[in-house]
Amino acid sequence: MGIHIRPAVTRDARHLFDIRRASILELAPPVMPIESAQKWADAHQPDWMYDVLRERAVWVLLSENQILGWISARANNIDGLYTRPSHVRSGVGSQLLRFVEAELSRRGFFEATLHGSHNAIGFYTRAGYEAAGPHSESDGPQYGGLPMRKPLRADAV
């Protein structure tokens, strides 16, 4: 069956929640206190994912019918990208990001925007994103991040 990306469906909600939680708890502590990572991971309950699926465009990357990661966007703003910790640095996040960038461009957007969490800024920088403002700490360090942007089409520069 291989690797493929598809739109997320309601039955994926619990898996997406679990991936988000595990990703935050395992990947954020090197750049933030564990207490902050715990607070970030606990900011939502599992039912929150149903709201995400209703309100955003969400895609999952699967391998052998196992969800390895997911990405969500509202308009041209990428507001979630999480990978199973066991598959970090395996290309899952990069594949999802490229997929959504192509989808946003296809939908007529000239740039993608996001807030890069502290542990993901290097990933986004390597993918061609640039800072679009100062770090945000308005909701505390666990929610803050760096506003970033990437032109999706040559005429967006």
C-alpha positions as a Python dict, from the first residue, in 0.01 Angstrom:
ca = {
    (1, 'M'): (0, 0, 0),
    (2, 'G'): (291, 239, 64),
    (3, 'I'): (273, 596, 183),
    (4, 'H'): (-15, 823, 91),
    (5, 'I'): (-184, 1142, 207),
    (6, 'R'): (-560, 1176, 238),
    (7, 'P'): (-808, 1412, 402),
    (8, 'A'): (-865, 1330, 768),
    (9, 'V'): (-1202, 1185, 865),
    (10, 'T'): (-1394, 1176, 1192),
    (11, 'R'): (-1272, 827, 1283),
    (12, 'D'): (-914, 965, 1280),
    (13, 'A'): (-982, 1213, 1562),
    (14, 'R'): (-845, 1010, 1854),
    (15, 'H'): (-534, 909, 1660),
    (16, 'L'): (-466, 1272, 1568),
    (17, 'F'): (-510, 1384, 1927),
    (18, 'D'): (-272, 1113, 2051),
    (19, 'I'): (-10, 1200, 1789),
    (20, 'R'): (-28, 1569, 1883),
    (21, 'R'): (6, 1495, 2253),
    (22, 'A'): (296, 1251, 2213),
    (23, 'S'): (473, 1485, 1973),
    (24, 'I'): (453, 1778, 2214),
    (25, 'L'): (559, 1579, 2519),
    (26, 'E'): (853, 1410, 2349),
    (27, 'L'): (982, 1678, 2113),
    (28, 'A'): (925, 2010, 2291),
    (29, 'P'): (1115, 1957, 2622),
    (30, 'P'): (1461, 2003, 2474),
    (31, 'V'): (1369, 2367, 2403),
    (32, 'M'): (1115, 2436, 2677),
    (33, 'P'): (1059, 2326, 3036),
    (34, 'I'): (871, 1996, 3070),
    (35, 'E'): (602, 2180, 3270),
    (36, 'S'): (539, 2411, 2975),
    (37, 'A'): (524, 2117, 2733),
    (38, 'Q'): (280, 1940, 2964),
    (39, 'K'): (60, 2250, 2983),
    (40, 'W'): (66, 2283, 2603),
    (41, 'A'): (-21, 1914, 2556),
    (42, 'D'): (-303, 1940, 2812),
    (43, 'A'): (-452, 2258, 2661),
    (44, 'H'): (-715, 2051, 2477),
    (45, 'Q'): (-921, 1743, 2552),
    (46, 'P'): (-967, 1462, 2297),
    (47, 'D'): (-1306, 1595, 2180),
    (48, 'W'): (-1130, 1911, 2061),
    (49, 'M'): (-1010, 1717, 1756),
    (50, 'Y'): (-1368, 1693, 1631),
    (51, 'D'): (-1381, 2074, 1625),
    (52, 'V'): (-1050, 2083, 1438),
    (53, 'L'): (-1184, 1840, 1179),
    (54, 'R'): (-1498, 2052, 1133),
    (55, 'E'): (-1327, 2391, 1120),
    (56, 'R'): (-1004, 2327, 930),
    (57, 'A'): (-869, 2139, 633),
    (58, 'V'): (-680, 1842, 781),
    (59, 'W'): (-475, 1578, 602),
    (60, 'V'): (-304, 1266, 731),
    (61, 'L'): (-1, 1078, 603),
    (62, 'L'): (-39, 704, 627),
    (63, 'S'): (190, 408, 580),
    (64, 'E'): (39, 60, 584),
    (65, 'N'): (-287, 213, 717),
    (66, 'Q'): (-111, 369, 1018),
    (67, 'I'): (-131, 747, 1057),
    (68, 'L'): (224, 876, 1093),
    (69, 'G'): (145, 1247, 1099),
    (70, 'W'): (-108, 1516, 1023),
    (71, 'I'): (-129, 1877, 913),
    (72, 'S'): (-409, 2134, 930),
    (73, 'A'): (-472, 2471, 772),
    (74, 'R'): (-727, 2751, 773),
    (75, 'A'): (-711, 2948, 450),
    (76, 'N'): (-335, 2994, 394),
    (77, 'N'): (-236, 2956, 760),
    (78, 'I'): (-85, 2621, 856),
    (79, 'D'): (-196, 2584, 1216),
    (80, 'G'): (-92, 2231, 1303),
    (81, 'L'): (176, 1983, 1195),
    (82, 'Y'): (246, 1684, 1414),
    (83, 'T'): (441, 1365, 1351),
    (84, 'R'): (459, 1049, 1557),
    (85, 'P'): (779, 1085, 1760),
    (86, 'S'): (895, 748, 1625),
    (87, 'H'): (888, 895, 1273),
    (88, 'V'): (1053, 1233, 1334),
    (89, 'R'): (1323, 1311, 1078),
    (90, 'S'): (1190, 1039, 848),
    (91, 'G'): (1038, 1281, 597),
    (92, 'V'): (679, 1261, 723),
    (93, 'G'): (659, 1628, 825),
    (94, 'S'): (834, 1744, 508),
    (95, 'Q'): (598, 1544, 287),
    (96, 'L'): (293, 1683, 465),
    (97, 'L'): (427, 2038, 445),
    (98, 'R'): (505, 2012, 71),
    (99, 'F'): (161, 1860, 8),
    (100, 'V'): (-20, 2145, 185),
    (101, 'E'): (195, 2412, 22),
    (102, 'A'): (100, 2270, -319),
    (103, 'E'): (-265, 2255, -214),
    (104, 'L'): (-261, 2616, -93),
    (105, 'S'): (-99, 2729, -417),
    (106, 'R'): (-358, 2533, -617),
    (107, 'R'): (-629, 2714, -421),
    (108, 'G'): (-485, 3049, -528),
    (109, 'F'): (-285, 3152, -222),
    (110, 'F'): (43, 3331, -286),
    (111, 'E'): (204, 3251, 50),
    (112, 'A'): (176, 3016, 344),
    (113, 'T'): (189, 3147, 700),
    (114, 'L'): (233, 2974, 1034),
    (115, 'H'): (358, 3017, 1389),
    (116, 'G'): (662, 2796, 1431),
    (117, 'S'): (681, 2648, 1779),
    (118, 'H'): (1018, 2677, 1946),
    (119, 'N'): (1110, 2317, 1868),
    (120, 'A'): (1009, 2346, 1499),
    (121, 'I'): (1164, 2675, 1386),
    (122, 'G'): (1470, 2501, 1238),
    (123, 'F'): (1247, 2259, 1044),
    (124, 'Y'): (1045, 2543, 892),
    (125, 'T'): (1357, 2748, 816),
    (126, 'R'): (1506, 2453, 626),
    (127, 'A'): (1176, 2429, 435),
    (128, 'G'): (1213, 2789, 315),
    (129, 'Y'): (1009, 2980, 574),
    (130, 'E'): (1129, 3316, 703),
    (131, 'A'): (1045, 3510, 1016),
    (132, 'A'): (749, 3742, 965),
    (133, 'G'): (756, 3911, 1303),
    (134, 'P'): (888, 3879, 1657),
    (135, 'H'): (843, 3575, 1879),
    (136, 'S'): (500, 3567, 2039),
    (137, 'E'): (477, 3489, 2407),
    (138, 'S'): (132, 3640, 2465),
    (139, 'D'): (-20, 3315, 2589),
    (140, 'G'): (293, 3192, 2761),
    (141, 'P'): (602, 3018, 2625),
    (142, 'Q'): (423, 2694, 2546),
    (143, 'Y'): (189, 2867, 2302),
    (144, 'G'): (424, 3128, 2169),
    (145, 'G'): (619, 3087, 1855),
    (146, 'L'): (767, 3266, 1563),
    (147, 'P'): (535, 3403, 1294),
    (148, 'M'): (675, 3272, 966),
    (149, 'R'): (588, 3294, 598),
    (150, 'K'): (689, 3137, 270),
    (151, 'P'): (604, 3257, -79),
    (152, 'L'): (429, 2981, -271),
    (153, 'R'): (449, 3142, -613),
    (154, 'A'): (715, 3358, -776),
    (155, 'D'): (476, 3653, -796),
    (156, 'A'): (433, 3647, -416),
    (157, 'V'): (781, 3776, -343),
}
